């Protein structure tokens, strides 16, 4: 059974007297534990599509099922609860809270979204900080760590709620080339180890080739699906 299924999904935004068709008749399925990239030029609909899957927006037409649940019928409260238990987010600007330490940033969704007891929170936070190699930085504030380190913290925060999937909108846009590949490799490792589905959008062709499945969008339409065989083996060909 597919983790994500979109059927005839369209999204129209009304801007005064103007209608903007952001997505048109999108049909796709994404299986559990896949590493998927949405690609296309600015304005092609990548972020809109991520927002639909992440229950941050609703389609004008069509049906979206996540974990076999029709999410487009949710109220705002139902959508928030579903996101908190099923979906993690990674943002290109990191979205770390500057007044919280690294540890507290990762802990935050466990307090605000899932209300996890303190002992379990500590166990989970330390587990994922260790997984992303940031345990020794746990008491620092976002202003005291590098961009690559901030994104590692963002990955830990996205995973700490044990989501079915993680959505990442241009997760490497503000990173240098080396840091970008480190973050992508970290995400792939988490996919393998935790069986998490990762879906991300990017403009960077060097990052795109790391995906297993690539969906190309143009002008709100899904124009191509490409499956990349054994991407992990490709990464090691030069070794």
Helices and strands as residue ranges (DSSP letters): E 4-15, E 18-30, E 35-39, H 46-53, E 61-66, E 69-70, G 71-73, H 76-86, E 87-91, H 102-112, H 118-131, G 135-137, G 142-144, H 147-159, E 165-169, H 177-194, E 197-201, H 205-208, E 213-218, E 221-227, H 231-235
